[in-house]
Amino acid sequence: MADRPRVGIIGAGAMGTLFGYHLAACCDVTMLDDNAFVADAVERDGLRVNDEPARKVAVARRARDLYGSRVLFLFVKAVDTLRALRAFAGELDPSAPVVSLQNGVGNEDAIKTALGGAVPVILGITTESSQTIAPGRIRSSEQGNTIIGSTSASTTTSRTVTDLLTRSGLRASVVYDIRPHLWGKLVANASVNALSALLDCDAGEIPRDPNAARLAEALAEETASVAAALKINLPFVNPWQYVTEVIALGADAKSSMAYDLESGHPSEIDHINGAVVAFGRRTATPTPYNDAMVRLIKAREALLARSRLRL
């Protein structure tokens, strides 16, 4: 790979901005976002993290501007994956990996549905925290770590992506089996995201309220039980302790699902709590708490949609 490889990023939200900013230090980064206001701001002002100077990146106005990417990072919501990738089918270099650090499980299936089964897909999790201040500008704790792995890309390809991330100043590593880490992240997301959205509160408020904390703990334990039924060894022993550690990294921010409800964007509930329910059915593992979260979020989305129609 060239000294400054061409890297494409789909999605210029908080995480896309964070990774785009860092990767711009060692790569030629091009970003694609379907929000013209965001794209214009990034093209004009570049990307900024905290009080650091802005870094310029190229802005794509159509999918074909990313066809030559050596690595393609996907930072859209899981519910938007198919729509975001359809235009790339048959157009990417067959050796170019698609990297997903998205929430939920099932993202690899969605990527391969859009691009074909031969595409090298790298999945991962990150504990980097990022909160949007303005388009292309974020606040970040810069204390996170990214773990990647793959079932369809070579170890060499995964290590190449890790090298890019570490060269850009991010902490990153490769694991042989990414599934325990994906499900570990799902335990945290299933416990916090829907609750933060329904209570309209920062994640840090959840452990401090006894009722919210008990419900979040039940969601964590239930999700961990489904992982155990799937014979996935989670990278922690105590699910609730792990969740509280994750919350501590981003305690002053609402979940992305809370912002989805505010903006009217479809939430990722089917890819988070809904995925737990689906795998629970498959393994005959009861998931009443996760099922309740799915129904409550869907009811809330419907109510908000009707109220917007009346305006």
FIZA-194664 format. One record per atom (N, C-alpha, C, O): y, x, z. Coordinates in pm, whole numbers, padded with zeros to 5 digits, always signed. Each point is the difference from the previous one (the first is absolute). Layout:
YXZ/...
END
This chain:
-00119+00085+00000/+00119-00085+00000/+00124+00088+00000/+00004+00104+00067/+00098-00144-00142/+00120+00079-00015/+00069+00022+00134/-00027-00071+00097/+00117+00173-00092/+00072+00029+00123/+00076-00121+00051/+00004-00026+00120/+00057-00049-00212/+00068-00125+00039/-00063-00114-00081/+00053-00042-00103/-00165-00007+00150/-00071-00105-00074/+00081-00129-00005/+00083-00027+00087/-00109-00052-00191/+00064-00130-00014/-00072-00100+00090/-00119-00025-00016/+00192-00032+00109/-00056-00096+00096/+00070-00133-00019/+00122-00008+00000/-00202-00098-00015/+00056-00135-00010/-00018-00073+00130/-00102+00014+00067/+00201-00093-00030/-00006-00083+00121/+00036-00142-00038/+00107-00025-00054/-00197-00068+00082/+00026-00142-00025/+00036-00064+00133/-00082-00008+00091/+00205-00037-00080/+00049-00061+00123/+00098+00090+00071/-00038+00107+00049/+00165-00148-00042/+00104+00081+00063/+00045-00060+00132/+00117+00007+00037/-00213-00066+00035/+00029-00051+00133/+00004+00114+00101/+00020+00115-00037/-00041-00148+00163/+00015+00100+00106/-00098+00116-00016/+00039+00116+00009/-00168-00147-00032/-00098+00108-00011/+00010+00072-00133/-00018+00122-00006/+00047-00194-00102/+00021+00064-00128/+00117+00097+00005/-00006+00109-00057/+00113-00150+00125/+00116+00087+00016/-00035+00124+00081/+00039+00111-00037/-00111-00128+00148/-00037+00114+00084/-00082+00102-00077/+00032+00119+00000/-00138-00166-00067/-00085+00093-00074/+00071+00055-00123/-00017+00117-00035/+00096-00200-00032/+00075+00047-00115/+00097+00110+00037/+00013+00099-00073/+00056-00115+00186/+00095+00101+00046/-00070+00134+00023/+00047+00104-00047/-00159-00108+00118/-00071+00125+00030/-00059+00061-00126/+00013+00121-00022/-00078-00202-00061/-00063+00055-00121/+00102+00058-00097/-00033+00089-00079/+00156-00139+00084/+00104+00051-00090/+00032+00146+00027/+00063+00066-00082/-00106-00014+00197/+00024+00140+00032/-00085+00092-00086/+00036+00116-00024/-00151-00166-00024/-00090+00088-00074/-00054-00063-00128/-00080+00062-00071/+00122-00184+00041/-00051-00071-00118/+00116-00064-00077/+00108-00021+00054/-00134-00009-00181/+00093-00080-00078/-00039-00147+00020/-00097-00048-00060/+00172-00020+00144/-00035-00135+00044/+00073-00105-00084/+00120+00010-00023/-00196-00109-00021/+00058-00116-00068/-00045-00125+00075/-00119-00018+00027/+00215-00068+00007/-00029-00119+00081/+00021-00126-00082/+00093-00010-00079/-00182-00087+00100/+00008-00129-00068/+00007-00110+00104/-00086-00007+00089/+00186-00078-00098/+00011-00115+00090/+00053-00117-00081/+00093+00016-00080/-00151-00135+00102/+00040-00115-00081/+00128-00066+00049/+00047-00096-00060/+00009+00147+00171/+00128-00049+00049/+00111+00086-00062/+00016+00117+00035/+00059-00176-00127/+00101+00077-00073/+00108+00055+00092/+00052+00110-00024/-00017-00184+00129/+00102+00047+00096/-00048+00128+00068/+00077+00095+00015/-00203-00094+00028/-00057+00119+00064/-00007+00115-00098/+00038+00112+00032/-00088-00139-00154/-00013+00106-00100/+00136+00061-00034/+00011+00122-00012/+00092-00205-00002/+00133+00051-00031/+00053+00089+00112/+00061+00104-00026/-00085-00145+00152/+00048+00077+00114/-00069+00136+00007/+00065+00101+00026/-00196-00099-00050/-00075+00126+00004/+00045+00092-00113/+00017+00120+00021/+00003-00176-00139/+00045+00081-00114/+00139+00058+00027/+00028+00114-00037/+00057-00191+00101/+00137+00044+00025/+00011+00097+00117/+00068+00102-00009/-00137-00134+00120/+00021+00073+00125/-00117+00089+00041/+00014+00079+00094/-00128-00090-00161/-00116+00078+00040/-00067-00059+00123/+00024-00115+00036/-00109+00195+00028/-00074-00042+00118/+00048+00079+00121/+00025+00120-00010/-00013-00189+00124/+00043+00067+00123/-00090-00039+00116/-00038-00117+00013/+00005+00215+00070/-00076-00023+00122/+00085+00049+00117/+00040+00116+00005/-00014-00205+00089/+00085+00030+00116/+00135+00053-00049/+00063-00062-00085/-00021+00174+00136/+00132+00052-00040/-00010+00119-00095/+00096+00075-00018/-00213-00059-00043/-00019+00111-00093/+00072-00029-00132/+00021-00116-00036/+00017+00222-00037/+00065-00022-00131/-00093-00077-00094/-00122+00010+00010/+00181-00086-00099/-00078-00080-00096/-00073+00091-00098/+00046+00110-00032/-00160-00158-00015/-00075+00069-00105/-00008-00092-00121/-00034-00118+00012/+00066+00173-00127/-00002-00078-00122/-00142-00016-00054/-00080+00093+00005/+00051-00210-00056/-00126-00027-00068/+00032-00079-00126/+00107-00060-00012/-00200+00062-00082/+00016-00082-00120/-00041-00144+00033/-00085-00023+00087/+00145-00071-00156/-00032-00142+00020/-00055-00056-00130/+00064+00007-00105/-00183-00064+00113/-00063-00061-00116/+00052-00142-00018/+00017-00073+00098/+00007+00034-00220/+00043-00136-00029/-00114-00084-00057/+00014-00121-00016/-00126+00185-00014/-00118-00070-00051/-00123+00085+00033/+00011+00120+00025/-00126-00183-00027/-00123+00068+00040/-00027+00125-00083/-00047+00100+00054/+00076-00105-00184/-00034+00112-00088/+00068+00131+00044/-00046+00108-00037/+00154-00117+00114/+00066+00121+00047/-00087+00077+00100/+00029+00116+00029/-00134-00178+00023/-00090+00067+00094/-00134+00036-00062/-00087+00055+00069/+00068-00084-00197/-00131+00024-00062/-00041+00146+00004/-00120+00029+00003/+00214+00063-00002/-00033+00142+00000/-00018+00060+00138/-00010+00123+00012/+00006-00205+00091/-00011+00051+00137/-00132+00072+00022/-00105-00042-00050/+00110+00152+00125/-00122+00072+00038/-00062-00062+00124/-00121+00009+00021/+00204-00073+00061/-00046-00077+00116/+00087-00125+00007/+00121+00007-00022/-00183-00122+00053/+00073-00125+00009/-00019-00057+00141/-00112-00035+00039/+00221+00027+00037/-00005-00057+00135/+00038-00147-00005/+00095-00039-00068/-00170-00041+00141/+00020-00145+00000/+00053-00043+00136/-00070+00010+00100/+00195-00058-00097/+00063-00043+00125/+00051-00144-00010/+00107-00032+00052/-00183-00053-00120/+00033-00143-00002/-00090-00070+00101/-00099+00057+00046/+00134-00183-00011/-00084-00078+00088/-00136-00024-00067/-00010-00009-00122/-00093-00001+00205/-00135-00019-00054/-00006-00123-00090/-00074+00000-00099/+00149-00103+00131/-00003-00123-00079/+00060+00020-00139/-00021-00082-00089/+00097+00192+00070/+00066+00027-00128/-00071+00105-00085/+00048+00034-00108/-00161+00016+00155/-00066+00112-00069/-00035-00030-00145/+00035+00076-00090/-00103-00188+00067/-00041-00033-00137/+00119-00012-00093/-00001+00055-00110/+00104-00126+00154/+00118-00019-00084/+00068+00134-00030/+00044+00023-00113/-00037+00064+00212/+00071+00127-00017/-00074+00095-00094/+00064+00083-00066/-00196-00094+00058/-00079+00098-00077/-00046-00048-00136/-00048+00081-00079/+00062-00208+00048/-00053-00051-00128/+00053+00077-00120/-00074+00026-00095/+00201+00010+00098/+00061+00067-00115/-00050+00143-00018/+00029+00063-00102/-00105-00010+00200/-00048+00137-00008/-00142+00010-00053/-00051+00110-00021/-00013-00223-00001/-00140+00000-00045/-00014+00075-00132/+00065-00035-00098/-00150+00136+00095/-00026+00077-00121/+00109+00098-00038/-00008+00063-00105/+00111-00049+00187/+00115+00084-00036/+00010+00128+00082/+00066+00094-00044/-00129-00088+00160/+00009+00118+00084/-00098+00107-00044/-00103-00030-00060/+00135+00155+00089/-00095+00109-00019/-00124-00034+00084/+00013-00027+00119/-00132+00028-00178/-00121-00036+00075/-00026+00085+00123/-00071-00042+00091/+00130+00162-00086/-00020+00087+00115/+00107-00019+00107/-00010+00057+00109/+00113-00138-00139/+00110-00019+00095/-00042-00097+00109/-00031-00116-00029/+00029+00159+00156/-00041-00090+00107/+00110-00101+00036/+00119+00029-00010/-00164-00147+00051/+00089-00100+00056/-00018+00004+00152/-00112-00016+00049/+00220+00038+00024/-00006+00017+00144/+00055-00124+00067/+00115-00039-00023/-00198-00023+00108/+00042-00121+00072/+00001+00027+00150/-00103+00035+00058/+00219-00053+00003/+00013+00005+00146/+00038-00139+00051/+00067-00014+00102/-00111-00088-00174/+00038-00138+00029/-00073-00055+00123/-00101+00054+00044/+00156-00163+00009/-00065-00070+00110/-00125-00072-00048/-00017-00027-00119/-00071-00003+00215/-00115-00084-00029/-00116+00075-00063/+00006+00121-00022/-00111-00196-00008/-00116+00055-00069/-00017-00077-00131/+00050-00111-00016/-00122+00172-00077/-00019-00063-00131/+00096+00050-00106/-00002-00049-00112/+00086+00147+00146/+00097+00049-00098/-00067+00075-00115/+00046-00008-00114/-00154+00080+00143/-00069+00072-00108/-00054-00097-00103/+00008+00026-00120/-00063-00138+00165/-00052-00100-00094/+00112-00055-00088/-00018-00018-00120/+00134-00008+00181/+00113-00054-00076/+00049+00101-00104/+00032-00037-00113/-00025+00165+00152/+00044+00104-00093/-00095+00012-00117/+00044+00011-00114/-00173-00014+00141/-00099+00014-00108/-00008-00126-00085/-00032+00008-00119/+00061-00123+00177/+00008-00121-00081/+00113+00011-00101/-00013-00045-00114/+00124+00104+00156/+00116+00013-00088/-00017+00112-00102/+00041-00014-00115/-00101+00126+00156/+00000+00121-00084/-00137+00038-00055/-00008+00086-00088/-00097-00148+00136/-00134+00036-00045/-00074+00080+00106/+00061+00069+00082/-00193-00077-00086/-00081+00060+00104/-00003+00151+00001/-00041+00060+00099/+00085+00005-00208/-00008+00146-00007/+00121+00070+00062/-00003+00122+00017/+00107-00195+00015/+00121+00064+00052/-00029+00066+00135/-00062-00061+00086/+00106+00188-00068/-00019+00064+00131/+00099-00058+00102/+00121+00012-00016/-00175-00074+00119/+00083-00064+00102/-00011+00077+00131/-00110+00030+00045/+00223+00000+00014/+00005+00067+00130/+00062-00098+00098/+00110-00052-00023/-00179+00028+00132/+00048-00091+00103/+00040+00080+00123/-00048+00110+00024/+00138-00168+00053/+00039+00071+00120/+00078-00085+00097/+00033-00116-00028/-00005+00174+00140/+00085-00063+00101/+00108+00100+00037/-00015+00121-00019/+00124-00172+00071/+00105+00089+00048/+00060-00059+00127/+00018-00122+00011/+00013+00208+00083/+00070-00043+00121/+00149+00033-00010/+00073-00009+00099/-00028+00047-00219/+00144+00018-00020/+00069-00135+00022/-00047-00103-00049/+00157+00104+00120/+00077-00122+00020/+00126+00007-00084/+00060+00106-00015/-00021-00219-00040/+00114-00002-00091/+00066-00137+00004/-00068-00102-00012/+00198+00101+00028/+00075-00126+00006/+00119+00008-00095/+00079+00095+00006/-00065-00194-00092/+00108+00001-00099/+00134-00027+00064/+00016-00095+00077/+00081+00180-00108/+00139-00020+00042/+00079-00060-00116/+00083-00089+00019/-00109+00140-00138/+00062-00048-00124/-00094+00041-00112/-00089+00082+00022/+00105-00137-00143/-00088+00041-00109/+00000+00151-00019/+00105+00061-00020/-00225+00000+00027/-00011+00144-00017/+00036+00081+00122/+00002+00123-00005/+00027-00191+00116/+00035+00072+00123/-00080-00057+00117/-00002-00121+00021/-00063+00210+00053/-00088-00046+00109/+00025+00081+00127/+00061+00107-00002/-00111-00163+00111/-00009+00072+00126/-00147+00026+00026/-00082-00090-00016/+00049+00213+00058/-00139+00036+00021/-00013+00090+00122/+00087+00084+00026/-00197-00102+00048/-00026+00087+00116/-00049+00137-00044/+00011+00097+00075/-00064-00089-00196/-00053+00125-00057/-00101+00067+00093/+00000+00122+00016/-00085-00203+00045/-00101+00054+00091/-00141-00044-00039/-00094+00017+00078/+00079-00072-00196/-00128-00059-00037/-00096+00096-00066/+00028+00119-00018/-00142-00174-00018/-00105+00075-00066/-00066-00090-00104/-00016-00120+00022/-00022+00178-00135/-00064-00075-00107/-00142+00052-00020/-00022+00121-00008/-00072-00213+00000/-00141+00033-00021/-00046-00069-00127/+00019-00120-00016/-00080+00196-00074/-00046-00058-00125/-00148+00032-00022/-00055+00093+00058/-00006-00172-00143/-00138+00020-00039/-00029-00086-00121/+00087-00076-00043/-00207+00086-00012/-00029-00075-00121/-00149-00024-00016/-00083+00079+00044/+00051-00189-00110/-00138-00025-00041/-00015+00018-00151/-00111-00005-00053/+00224+00025-00017/-00006+00006-00147/+00074+00118-00060/-00001+00018-00121/+00065+00063+00203/+00067+00121-00049/-00071+00120+00060/-00057-00009+00109/+00061+00122-00179/-00066+00120+00050/+00073+00055+00122/+00117-00030+00024/-00189+00109+00053/+00061+00065+00116/+00115+00090-00044/+00101+00012+00069/-00118+00052-00185/+00106+00085-00053/+00127-00079-00026/+00109+00046+00031/-00124-00165-00088/+00116-00085-00028/+00067-00042+00131/+00123+00003+00010/-00203-00041+00088/+00056-00040+00129/+00076+00116+00064/+00107-00019+00058/-00163+00139-00068/+00067+00116+00059/+00129+00035-00076/+00096+00049+00060/-00094-00074-00190/+00122+00023-00076/+00112-00090+00048/+00115+00043+00014/-00148-00171+00013/+00100-00093+00051/+00046+00043+00139/+00119-00005+00031/-00213+00047+00054/+00036+00047+00133/+00092+00121-00007/+00096+00010+00076/-00125+00081-00168/+00085+00119-00016/+00142-00040-00039/+00096+00058+00049/-00083-00158-00138/+00133-00046-00038/+00075-00053+00122/+00118+00030+00019/-00187-00109+00063/+00065-00058+00117/+00041+00107+00100/+00110-00006+00056/-00197+00103-00032/+00035+00104+00096/+00111+00090-00054/+00087+00044+00075/-00090-00017-00205/+00109+00079-00060/+00134-00073+00012/+00105+00063+00006/-00110-00194-00002/+00123-00080+00008/+00052-00012+00143/+00107-00057+00023/-00182+00111+00074/+00045-00005+00139/-00066-00106+00084/+00036-00017+00116/-00133-00056-00173/-00071-00103+00074/-00131+00057+00054/-00057+00093-00058/+00010-00147+00169/-00130+00040+00054/-00108-00085-00065/+00008-00123+00001/-00109+00188-00058/-00104-00075-00072/-00132+00075+00007/-00004+00122+00010/-00106-00199-00016/-00133+00059+00003/-00097-00089-00077/+00029-00117-00025/-00144+00173-00012/-00103-00071-00073/-00120-00022+00092/-00036+00088+00078/-00025-00207-00088/-00124-00027+00073/-00108-00039-00100/+00029-00047-00110/-00152+00067+00150/-00113-00031-00087/-00015-00152-00016/-00022-00049-00110/+00034-00024+00222/-00016-00146-00002/+00128-00064+00051/+00034+00010+00118/+00037-00076-00207/+00129-00059+00036/-00015-00136+00067/+00095-00048+00063/-00211-00015-00076/-00015-00136+00052/+00028-00015+00149/+00067-00096+00038/-00113+00185+00048/+00034-00016+00142/+00150+00000+00025/+00049-00071+00089/+00025+00150-00166/+00145+00007+00019/+00069-00125-00055/+00096-00049+00058/-00146-00002-00172/+00056-00124-00055/-00021-00116+00097/+00090-00082+00020/-00208+00076+00040/-00027-00107+00096/+00074+00023+00132/+00036-00096+00068/-00015+00221-00033/+00082+00027+00117/+00142-00053-00019/+00058-00062+00090/-00003+00088-00208/+00133-00053-00031/-00003-00153-00002/+00095-00064+00043/-00204+00007-00094/-00011-00146-00005/-00001-00059+00141/+00057-00107+00022/-00121+00174+00072/+00002-00046+00140/+00144-00014+00049/+00037-00100+00061/+00045+00201-00089/+00140-00003+00044/+00079-00107-00075/+00074-00077+00061/-00090+00072-00193/+00073-00099-00080/-00036-00143+00040/+00087-00086+00013/-00218+00061+00006/-00044-00135+00035/+00051-00042+00137/+00022-00118+00026/-00002+00215+00062/+00047-00029+00135/+00150-00028+00006/+00045-00082+00080/+00031+00150-00166/+00145+00003+00017/+00077-00077-00107/+00094-00072+00033/-00133+00086-00160/+00086-00048-00108/+00030-00148+00006/+00117-00040-00004/-00221-00043+00014/+00022-00144+00002/+00072-00043+00128/+00086-00087-00005/-00121+00148+00118/+00066-00035+00126/+00150+00033-00005/+00083-00081+00041/-00050+00199-00092/+00141+00037-00013/+00074-00099-00089/+00114-00035+00027/-00181-00010-00134/+00062-00096-00091/+00020-00136+00067/+00108-00059-00010/-00211+00010+00077/+00008-00132+00063/+00097-00002+00117/+00070-00100+00021/-00065+00209+00056/+00090+00007+00115/+00139+00050-00039/+00093-00004+00081/-00079+00052-00206/+00127+00055-00049/+00051+00108+00096/+00114-00003+00044/-00201+00099-00015/+00036+00104+00096/-00044+00136-00051/-00085+00012-00088/+00146+00092+00146/-00044+00136-00029/-00140+00021+00056/-00041-00066+00096/-00032+00156-00157/-00137+00026+00045/-00006+00042+00146/-00095-00032+00071/+00197+00105-00026/+00002+00049+00137/+00006-00109+00105/-00033+00025+00116/+00075-00146-00155/+00006-00110+00095/-00138-00056+00033/-00019-00060+00105/-00076+00080-00194/-00131-00063+00017/-00074+00050+00123/-00049-00084+00077/+00036+00215-00053/-00071+00044+00122/+00075-00035+00129/-00061-00005+00106/+00192-00018-00116/+00078-00027+00121/-00010-00145+00046/+00028-00030+00116/-00068-00059-00204/-00015-00140+00037/-00148-00028+00028/-00083+00025-00088/+00047-00074+00207/-00141-00015+00034/-00077-00094-00093/-00116+00025-00030/+00180-00132-00016/-00069-00094-00089/-00021+00061-00138/-00109-00009-00058/+00214+00071+00005/-00013+00064-00131/-00098+00116+00006/-00080+00020-00092/+00085+00058+00200/-00090+00114+00014/-00146-00044+00006/-00086+00063-00062/+00059-00170+00135/-00139-00046+00011/-00052-00047-00136/-00114+00027-00035/+00198-00096-00040/-00041-00047-00131/-00021+00117-00096/-00097+00003-00076/+00188+00094+00079/-00014+00118-00086/-00127+00077+00035/-00070+00049-00089/+00041-00037+00218/-00122+00070+00042/-00124-00073-00050/-00096+00064-00043/+00097-00198+00048/-00114-00077-00049/-00019+00019-00150/-00113+00010-00048/+00222-00004-00027/-00006+00023-00144/-00057+00139-00029/-00081+00016-00092/+00124+00084+00169/-00050+00136-00019/-00150+00008+00027/-00075+00059-00077/+00032-00119+00187/-00142+00005+00035/-00085-00075-00102/-00109+00044-00035/+00160-00156-00013/-00073-00079-00099/-00015+00076-00131/-00107+00000-00061/+00214+00066+00018/-00005+00078-00124/-00094+00118+00014/-00075+00032-00092/+00079+00033+00208/-00092+00110+00025/-00146-00048-00001/-00088+00074-00043/+00063-00195+00089/-00136-00055-00001/-00050-00019-00143/-00117+00024-00028/+00205-00067-00061/-00039-00015-00141/-00031+00136-00060/-00098+00015-00073/+00181+00086+00104/-00027+00135-00049/-00137+00049+00048/-00075+00062-00075/+00044-00090+00201/-00129+00042+00055/-00115-00069-00073/-00103+00061-00027/+00122-00190-00006/-00104-00073-00073/-00020+00056-00139/-00110-00010-00056/+00214+00071-00001/-00009+00065-00131/-00051+00144+00012/-00011+00071-00100/-00019-00029+00222/-00047+00136+00029/+00104+00105-00036/-00032+00108-00049/+00158-00142+00076/+00111+00094-00019/+00039+00054+00136/+00036-00076+00090/-00043+00206-00075/+00035+00065+00127/+00151+00027+00005/+00050+00091-00067/+00019-00169+00144/+00145+00014+00009/+00037+00133+00065/-00076+00053+00082/+00193+00002-00117/+00040+00132+00053/+00062-00008+00139/+00085+00083+00034/-00125-00179+00045/+00047-00014+00138/-00103-00083+00076/-00083-00068-00060/+00089+00074+00192/-00095-00072+00085/+00059-00133+00047/-00068-00103-00002/+00194+00107+00044/+00064-00118+00056/+00099-00059-00102/+00106+00060-00022/-00137-00176-00040/+00088-00055-00104/+00141-00028+00050/+00097+00033-00070/-00082-00092+00186/+00133-00037+00047/+00083+00123+00035/+00120+00003-00025/-00183+00099+00082/+00073+00123+00028/+00052+00061-00130/+00114+00048-00006/-00197-00049-00098/+00042+00052-00130/+00120-00079-00053/+00096+00058-00050/-00103-00191+00060/+00108-00084-00050/+00130+00032+00073/+00106+00010-00063/-00111+00007+00194/+00122+00030+00075/+00058+00135-00041/+00122+00018+00000/-00209+00077-00035/+00049+00130-00047/+00069-00013-00135/+00102+00064-00024/-00159-00148-00064/+00063-00023-00130/+00134-00071+00018/+00098+00036-00065/-00094-00135+00152/+00124-00074+00025/+00109+00095+00048/+00116-00013-00039/-00153+00108+00124/+00100+00093+00055/+00071+00080-00109/+00114+00041+00019/-00181-00019-00133/+00061+00076-00109/+00105-00081-00076/+00090+00057-00061/-00102-00190+00064/+00096-00083-00074/+00046-00117+00082/+00012-00112-00051/+00014+00135+00180/+00027-00108+00094/+00131-00073-00025/+00018-00114+00043/+00074+00180-00113/+00132-00061-00018/+00012-00072-00134/+00111-00020-00049/-00223-00017-00010/+00004-00066-00130/-00092-00121-00002/-00106+00001+00062/+00147-00104-00135/-00087-00113-00025/-00107+00040-00101/+00015+00099-00071/-00122-00175+00066/-00103+00027-00099/+00050-00039-00139/+00093-00080-00014/-00157+00136-00088/+00037-00035-00137/-00024-00148-00027/+00069-00060-00083/-00165+00000+00153/-00027-00142-00019/+00115-00086+00049/+00027-00106-00055/+00041+00153+00159/+00118-00073+00048/+00108-00004-00107/+00065-00103-00020/-00046+00216-00049/+00100+00003-00108/-00046-00084-00119/+00083-00058-00070/-00214+00051+00046/-00050-00086-00107/+00037-00145+00026/+00045-00070-00090/-00064+00025+00214/+00034-00139+00033/+00149-00024-00016/+00041-00105-00050/+00040+00202+00091/+00146-00015-00011/+00044-00009-00146/+00090-00077-00034/-00153+00157-00052/+00044+00009-00140/-00067-00101-00092/+00045-00022-00112/-00152-00040+00160/-00074-00092-00086/-00102+00067-00088/-00059-00064-00087/+00037+00195+00108/-00103+00071-00077/-00137-00036+00056/-00016-00010+00122/-00085-00011-00208/-00135-00028+00052/-00046+00110+00095/+00014+00119-00030/-00068-00157+00143/-00043+00098+00100/-00136+00059-00037/-00069-00047-00091/+00032+00152+00166/-00129+00066-00020/-00107-00057+00093/-00100+00067+00025/+00119-00186+00026/-00091-00055+00100/-00144-00004-00050/-00092+00026+00077/+00070-00059-00205/-00138-00007-00053/-00064+00138-00006/-00123+00010+00004/+00203+00096-00013/-00052+00136-00010/-00016+00065+00136/-00058+00107+00011/+00110-00171+00094/-00008+00057+00135/-00089-00090+00085/-00121+00020+00004/+00178-00117+00065/-00083-00090+00083/-00100-00077-00085/-00112-00025+00044/+00153-00014-00165/-00090-00072-00089/-00121+00084-00039/-00110-00052-00016/+00130+00184-00001/-00112+00087-00032/-00096+00010+00117/-00122+00005-00019/+00176-00003+00141/-00086+00003+00118/-00086-00126+00005/-00119+00007+00028/+00181-00122-00056/-00073-00127+00000/-00111+00002-00106/-00112-00042+00027/+00145+00091-00146/-00098+00002-00110/-00119+00089+00033/-00114-00039-00021/+00141+00159+00074/-00111+00089+00037/-00074-00052+00122/-00119+00026+00017/+00191-00099+00069/-00068-00062+00113/-00102-00103-00046/-00110-00006+00054/+00146-00073-00153/-00094-00098-00055/-00121+00072-00061/-00114-00043+00016/+00142+00152-00088/-00106+00073-00067/-00101+00058+00099/-00119+00010-00030/+00167+00028+00149/-00086+00064+00099/-00035-00093+00116/-00059+00043+00099/+00095-00171-00111/-00025-00099+00106/+00065+00042+00132/-00057-00021+00108/+00177+00079-00118/+00076+00040+00119/+00114-00099+00022/+00083-00017-00089/-00076-00048+00204/+00107-00099+00024/+00138+00066-00004/+00020+00108+00054/+00076-00176-00121/+00137+00053-00009/+00102-00112+00025/+00089-00019-00083/-00098-00053+00193/+00091-00114+00022/+00146+00041+00014/+00089-00073-00044/-00062+00188+00104/+00139+00042+00018/+00064+00037-00134/+00113-00040-00029/-00185+00116-00053/+00053+00036-00130/+00015-00123-00090/+00096-00010-00076/-00191-00082+00085/+00009-00123-00078/+00125-00079+00040/+00068-00057-00085/-00039+00054+00215/+00120-00071+00047/+00127+00065-00056/+00093-00071-00039/-00089+00205+00034/+00117+00069-00055/+00020-00036-00147/+00113-00023-00044/-00224+00019-00032/+00010-00034-00141/+00059-00140-00017/+00090-00021-00080/-00142-00074+00157/+00047-00138-00013/+00145-00016+00044/+00076-00074-00061/-00038+00144+00167/+00138-00009+00048/+00099+00061-00100/+00105-00059-00027/-00139+00175-00029/+00091+00062-00098/+00010-00086-00125/+00110-00019-00053/-00222-00033+00005/+00005-00085-00119/+00080-00128+00027/+00074-00046-00087/-00088-00011+00206/+00079-00118+00035/+00148+00035+00006/+00085-00077-00046/-00055+00194+00104/+00140+00042+00011/+00060+00025-00139/+00113-00038-00026/-00190+00102-00062/+00047+00023-00137/+00029-00133-00070/+00102-00013-00068/-00190-00085+00084/+00019-00130-00065/+00123-00071+00055/+00077-00058-00076/-00059+00063+00207/+00117-00064+00061/+00130+00064-00049/+00096-00070-00032/-00093+00203+00027/+00120+00069-00045/+00027-00028-00147/+00116-00013-00040/-00222+00003-00041/+00018-00029-00142/+00059-00140-00019/+00086-00021-00085/-00132-00074+00164/+00055-00137-00011/+00145-00005+00046/+00081-00072-00058/-00048+00147+00161/+00137+00000+00048/+00094+00063-00102/+00115-00043-00014/-00163+00146-00060/+00084+00062-00103/+00023-00097-00117/+00108+00001-00060/-00207-00083+00028/+00015-00097-00107/+00104-00105+00032/+00065-00056-00089/-00048+00029+00218/+00096-00103+00042/+00143+00051-00001/+00094-00079+00003/-00077+00213-00007/+00135+00056+00002/+00071-00018-00134/+00115+00042-00015/
END
